Amino acid sequence: MYKSLIFTIIAVAVALFAQTRAPATVDLAQVDKIFARWNASMPGCAVGVAVDGKPELAKAYGMADLERDVKNTPETIFEAGSVSKQFTAASVLLLARDGKLSLDDPVRKYIPELPDYGEPLRIRHMLTHTSGLRDWGNIEAIAGWPRTSRVYTHAHVLEIVARQKSLNFPPGTRWSYSNSGYNLSAILVSRVSGMPFAEFTRQRLFVPLGLTHTSWRDDHTRIVRNRAIAYNDARDGLHIEMPFENVHGNGGLLTTVGDLLTWSGHYDTPRAEDRAIVAEQQEPGRFSDGRAHEYGLGLYVRRYKGVRQVDHSGSTAGYRADLARYPDQYLSVAVLCNASSAQATQYGRAVADLYLGDRITATGAPQSAYAASEADLAAAAGVYRNAGRGTAVTVTRDQSGLSAGRGQRLVPMSATRFVTASGQTWELNGRGTRITDAFGRVDTLERTATPKPTADELRPLAGVYASDEAETMLTVAVEGDALVIKRRPDTTFRLTPLYPDAFAAAQLGTIVFRRDGGGRVNALSVIEDRVWDLRFARQPARATGSQ
């Protein structure tokens, strides 16, 4: 009877495993269809799939080098963009396991060059994007030197971050994606371990796990055999777009789909000594008030069509990447591409759908629970100002209903309550709206009107503004009946009014002019997703009398 019970338990376990495990066979023609765009006249992608830790698919499409007619293969080396972040987080966790640091240590303990922002900025904050650190790449883009336009190094990154006089928000209170935190983490690993970050990861991660084709782009001039050239799909055709910079840790991982699958597999069956690290890395992060969010330590931890998904995408120059794992189905999908228009994440999810089969559930936009009247829609449409950040969002009305910002649909649940596919809830009261996201973060926006200022009303805003943090100057001028910003002689941004003293500038963000107690404009702020309030001080007028 005892043996019978054992056999029964084993049979049940096998049956449950079979129900969750992804199917091992898929019609490869369906995979080919996903990547059909990429042919011998185009760059392309490589895709790899592992089921239960074993390779099930390895294919490549398009060309690695169009000038030399070199095809992409499953062994082609691509750059993985921000997929790299999980390797950096794992490196920090290894040092924590060694007893050389704690994730709750203040970062300034190891990088004293950083300013003291009052509240402790901790290592954990950097790894979960709750640090409030401005993204150094966005700062440089505001200054007119975006990434890949200069050969940036970690020394440059540290210098840029150290110049910042404030954070986007107090550490631990909000979430904002920041490459700065991961570049600083790579610097921290080097300082604590006493060896270059690239060498530390080679010794402690790549070699032990058998990642034989993986390294870092710590020297962009280094020869890397079998590396695909990255391309940008411009209007006038394809152009080479390589990441000519040496910063890494935030990105910069050179790897293959096979190595990514090997890496992904170590999360399913980690070495005994790595089990605690693997578990900690996949725990959802938490804000300082205890609320959870979906970013762990270098990994998103969330759900996809009803199943658990641990993933990260990546984008650097013309490279695109995605690595996703479905732990309950023992499935991993890796996609690496060398074209800026390649939708690596979309391709990866489409491939995952084939392997997950009926284990996934159809999910779509939330369904309306209320038939909004014409009066309801008219009352909701308008411009809303985020008083805290200074940004504005426009709710527009079309034949399908309401949308906010860049096409995010607002689905009515009542006359004053709307929801979005991203999990936001909008509650309108006539004077503004209260937006609560999927993690309980709340933003209060005030209803405002878009002004139509005349040239005379705009002239008091004209002048020269300078920022020590961005090391650049902006000249604001009136041209015709519009306000423009000039950044050096070669770049001019036309400003579109949002609300009084606030404007939108394509490729620059939101511009808010600041006034002193007497009402005189004395500064302007540049506001972006990853840089919330970069101040430019107005410079004294020249003797010519210009403002």
Secondary structure by P-SEA (a helix, b strand, c coil): caaaaaaaaaaaaaaaaaaccccccccaaaaaaaacccccccccbbbbbbcccccccccccccccccccccccccbbbbbcccaaaaaaaaaaaaaaaccccccccccccccccccccccccaaaaaacccccccaaaaaaaaccccccccccaaaaaaaaaacccccccccccccccaaaaaaaaaaaaaaacccaaaaaaaccccccccccccccccccccccbbbbbbbbccccbbbbcccccccccccccccaaaaaaaaaaaacccccaaaaaaaaaccccccccccccccccccccccccbbbbbcccccccccbbbbbbccccbbbbbbbcccccaaaaaaaaaaaaaacccbbbbccccccccccaaaaaaabbbbbcccccbbbbbbbccccccccccbbbbbccccbbbcccbbbbbbcccbbbbbccccbbbbbbbbbbbbcccccccccbbbbbbccccbbbbbbbcccbbbbbccccbbbbbbbccccbbbbccccbbbbbbcccccccbbbbbccccccbbbbbccccccccc
